[in-house]
Amino acid sequence: MSRFIYTLIFWAVWSVAAAAQALTGLARVDPAGSSLTDGWFGRTELVLALSQGVPFRVFTLEGPPRLVVDFSEADFSALSADTLLPEQGSVSGLRFGVFRPGWSRLVADLSAPMLPSDVQMEIDEDSGAARFSLALHPATVEEFAAASGAPARVDWGPVAQTPFVAPTVPDRFTVVIDPGHGGIDPGAERSGLVEKVLALDVALRVNAALRREGIQVVMTRDRDVFVSLEQRTAIAHQAGASVFMSIHADALSDGGANGATVYTLSEKASDAASAQLAARHNRSDILAGLDLTGADDEVTSVLLDLARQETDPRSAALAEEVIAGIGQSGAPLNGKPWRKAGFSVLKSADIPSVLVEIGFLSSARDRRNIADPAWRAQMAQTLADAVLQWRDADAARAELVRH
């Protein structure tokens, strides 16, 4: 089945769903009626029970092979990927959540190339409840490649493609705060704590603290919505950012990392743990089901830009201010608090940028701290104070260079 037909299915279902209901409210996913099962001859069937019919679209992506289903709009909060996902089946990973305002997304990682068929949404005429289903069948690499790719033109509705960026005053000191992950990409999850929620909470507190000092602040996201890595750096450039700070609370598989850590950009990671974290962060777009097959290497190429000769030392100075501030506040610091790695969100050649891990959810001590709202408020104030300290010191250094 071609991408064109998948899009036709989307519009056909829109018409059916609109006839059944006014398309208001969320379509809640019922775990009791939902399933993902492997059957005979390599066939896999996905079934989602929905409280109402909604528009949807289905497509597949390469590198790695993924199935993507978009809904307008589905509430997956009652569904658990762990309970739905068969052990060692044809689907190796499953995630779902908000992709953009008004739209939800399900992404299934495929163990091997498979193409969907029998895609349908059946709507009960009496209750309005719906049953979405599709089948997956094995395909050759060539067949999968020919059929894969996001639909070229689909009306997402009135919401802008890029998150809104508040108007900024030109030539005014502007801080762009970037809460890590969001929407369909939750980030790290441990003991009921979710990185995307914690990062947004701290980022909003940093925003408030800086605004109280009269600083112009732009957020890459101010709610639980997915923002691609490319969009995050684009927002910083659109806002004319003076500085960019990305906030995270990740986890490492070995569980050994703890304490706040500040990262600046480097083509070569300073250590294995930093390389692991950068690889995880840089997979956000893949996790959210973005088609990266046509992406060029423009972001990476900025590493060679001569502007980095000026920006790198300024980023390093910002990292030092943040580390000093955290140390003075009494919050735990990592044993090696300043590290380097190739984080995509730090690759703006002309904007001093740092990524701050306020702690690691894989550390029991850090989890206790990060779970405490008072601790997060203190950390946010510390980060805001460090930005202000850096601004003044950076301006003084620039004045000395001019003289």
N, C-alpha and C positions, 0 to 999 in steps of 0.2 A: 504494500500500500504506500502511496507516495505522500509527500508532505502536503501537497495540494489537497488530497482527499481528507487528510486529517483536519485541515482547516475548514473544509466543507462540513465535516461532522460537527465542528464547533458551532458554526453558524446555524446548522439545522437544529441542534439541541437548544440553542438560544431561543429559537422560535417556539419550540415545543414547551420549554420551561416558561416562557413569557405567557403563553396561552394558559398554562396551568395555574400560574400565580403572578403576582405583581413583582416578583423578584426582590422582595424586601427582606432584610434580616439575613442571618447566617444560615447556611445549610450545615447543620450539626451532623458530624459523623458518628454513627452508632457502632461501637466495637462489637456488639453481639451479632450484628448482621454483616460484619466485614471479615474478609479472609484473603489470604494469599497462599495458594496451594500449587504444588507440583503434581502433574498428572502423567498420563501415558504419552509415550512418543515425544518426550521433551516439552509438552505443553504445560504452561504455567498460567493460572487464572487469578486475576485480581478482582475482588468485589468490595465495593464500599457502599454501605447503607447510609443514605442521607435523609435528613428530615424534610428536604424539599429539592426539587429539580433546579439546577443552576447551569449556566453556560460553562463549557469546558473546552479544552483543546488538548491534543495528545501528539507528542513527537518524540523522536529518539535523537541522541547525541553521541558523537564519537569521543574518544580520548579522555577518559575511558568510556566504554559503552554504557549509556544510561537511558532510562525511560523517564519522560517528564510528562506530568499531567497538571495542567493549570485549571483552577476552579474560580468562579466568581459568585460567591465567596464561601469557603468551607471552614468550619471550626473543627480542627483536629485534636483539640485539647483532651478529649476523653480517650483517644486512641494511643496505644503504646507500640512503637516499632518493634520492641523486643518480643511482645506477645504475638504480633502479626507475622513476623519474619520466620520462615521455616529454617531449621538448622541445615546448613550446607546445601542449600537449594540453588536454583538458577538465579535467584536474587540475593546478592551478597550484602547489600546494605539498603536501608530505607529511611527516609526522613521526610518530614512534611511540616508546613507552617506558613506564616505570612511571607509572601514574596514582595509585595508592594501594596500600598493602601487599596483595599477593595479586591485584592486577588491573593489566592493561596496556591501553594505549589506542593506537589508530591514528586520526589525524585527517587528512583529505584536504581541502584547500581547492579548491573547485569554481569554475571560471572562469565558470560560469553555472548557474542552477538545474537540478539533475538528481536523480532519485529512484532508489533501488535496487530491483532485482527479482531473481528467481532466486537468492535468498540461500540458501546451503546449505553444510554441512560433511560431506563424504564421508569415512568412516573405513574403512580397510583392515582386514578382519576378522583377517587373519593377523599383520600387523606392528603394527597399532594406529595407524599413521601416518595423517594426515588431510590433506584438501585443502579449504581454505575458499575460497569463491568468491562473487562477486556481480557483477551487471551494473548499470550506471548508464545511464539514459535521459533525454534532455532533457525538461524540464517547464516549464510556465508559472510565472510568479511566484506566481500565485494557488494553483496546485496544490502548489507547493513549500511555501508558507506553511501551507496546510491540513494537510500531512503532517508538518511539522517540529516539533521540540521533544523534549527528553529525556523518557524514560519516567518517569511520575510516581512509581511505587513499584516498585523492583526490589531484591531482597534482595542486598546486597553481601557477605553473610556476617558473621562475628563481629567484623570490624574496625570500630571506631567511625568515624562519619562525619567527625569532627574529630580531628586529631592529638592524642594524649594530652598533657595539660599537667600537669606535676608539681605536687603540692600545695604551696602557698606559705603562709608565715606572714604573717597580716594585719599591715599597718602596718610591714612590714619592707622596707628598700630592695631593690627587685627590678629586675633588668636583663633585658629580653627581647632576645635576639639573633636576628636574622632572616637566615639564609643565603639569598641570592637564588636564584630559580628552583628547579629540582628535578624529578625524575621525567621526565615527558614533555616538560617545558620545559627544555632544556639551557642557555638563555642564549646568550652569545657563544661562538663556537668558532674558534680560530685555531691553526695549527701543532700540532695534537694536544692543545691545552689546551682544557678545557671549563669555562665559568664556574661552572656549578652545583657541580662538584667542588671547584674552588678556593675558592669562597665558603664551602662547608661546612667545608672544612679549616681556614680561618682562623677561622670562627665557633666551631668546637669548641675551637680553641686559646684564643680569647678567653674562652670559657666556663670552661676549666680555670684560666686565669690569675685570673679573678675569684673562682672558688670557693676557690682557695688563699688568698684574702684574706677568706674568710668571707662573700662576697656571695651572695645568693640569685639564681640565674640560671634563666631558662626559655628554651628554644629553640623557635622555630616549626617547625623540623624538625631531626632529628638523624641522618637517613639520606636516601638518594636517593629521595624521594617528592614528588609534586606537592602543594603547599598553595596554595589560592586566595588572592588578595589580600584578600578579605573575611575569610577564616579567619585570616590573619596578624594583622590588627588585632583580631579577636575574641579571639585567644589572648592578646594583650597586655592587653586589658581583663579577661579572665577571670583572668589572673595578678595583676591589680592592679599593673601595671607602673609603676615610678618613672621609667623611661627606656626608649626603644626605639631599637635600632640595627640597620639593615639593611646587609648587606655584599654588595658586588658587585665584578665585574671585567669591565666591559662592553667593547664595541667600537663605534667610530663609522665610518660608511661612508667618510668622507673621510680617516680615519686620522690627523688632525692632533692629536687630544687625547693628552696624556700626563701622567703624574704623578697622585698621589692628589688626589681632589676630594671635598669634603663638601657635601651638598645638604640644604637645609631647604625647608619647604613654602612655596609661593607660588602663587596663582592664575595669575599671569603669570610665565612663565619669564624668567630674567635674561638669557638669550641663546639663539640658535638651537640650539646644541649641546645645551643643557640641555633645551630643548623636545623635541628629537629623542630624547634618552635617556628622558625621562618617557613619551613616546608608546610607545616600545619596551617599557618596563617595564610600563606599564598594559595592554598587550595580552596579558600572560601568560595570563589566564583564557581569552581567545579562542583562543590557540595551543593550549591544553590541551583545547579542545572543551567548554567550559562554556556552558550556555544562559543568556545574559544578557538575553534579551528581556523577562523579567518583573522585572528588577532595578529597584529604585527609585533615587532620587538621594540616598539618606540619607547615603552617605559624603561626597559632594560638599557636602551641605548643612551639614556640620559646620564648613566653612570660615567660615560666618557666625556660629558660636557665640561668645558673649561670652567663653567660656573661653580662646579663642585670644589674647585680650589679655594673659593671663598666661603662656600656654604658649609663644607665639612668641619672646619674649625669652629664655626658658630654653632653647629649642632653639638659638637663635643662640649663646648662651653655650657650649652643648655643642659646637657646630660649631667655635667658636674654640679650645676646649680640644683637640679632636681635631687641628685644623690645627697648633696650636702643638706638640703632642706629636710629630706626624709630622715637622715641621720640625727639632725638636731631635734626633730619632733619626737624621737624615741621609738618610732615604728621600726620593725625588723627590716634590716637590709640583707640582701644576699651577700655571701662571702666574697663574691666577685660582682659587685653591683653594676659595673659598666661593661656591657658586652656589645658585640657587633655581629650583624647578619644581614642577609639580603631580603629584608621585608619589603614587599611591593609598595606599601603605603608610605615608605620613607624615601621613595626614589624621585622626588621632585628636586631638580637640580638647583633651583634658585630659592628654596624655602627651607630654613633651618627646621629639622624634623627629628622627633624622638618618639619611641614607643615605650610606654611605661607598663610593666607588669607590676601591679600593686601588691601582688603575692601570687601564690600558686594554690589552686584548689586541690592539688594532689598532696599538699602538706596539711596535716591536721591542725597545726598551730595557725597557719595562714588562714585556713577555712574559718576557724573560730573568730579571728580578727575581722575578716572580710564580711562575715555574716552579721557583724555588729554595726548598726546604722551610725552610732556615735563614732566608731573607728573610721568608717568611710567618710564621715563629715570632716574629721581631722585630716585624713589623707587628702581629701579634695582641697582643703584650705592650704595644706602644705604645697600641693602642686601649683595652685594659683599664686602663692607667694613666690615660688621659685621662678615662675614665668616673669613676674614683676621685677625680681632681682636681676634676672638675665636681661630684660629689656633695658634697664638702667645701665648695666655694665656693658652691654653691646653698644649702646649709644655712645658711651664714654670712649670705648675702643675705636669706634668709627671716627670720632672727633680727633683722636690722636693720629689716626692714619691720614686724615685730611691735612693736619698740620705737619 
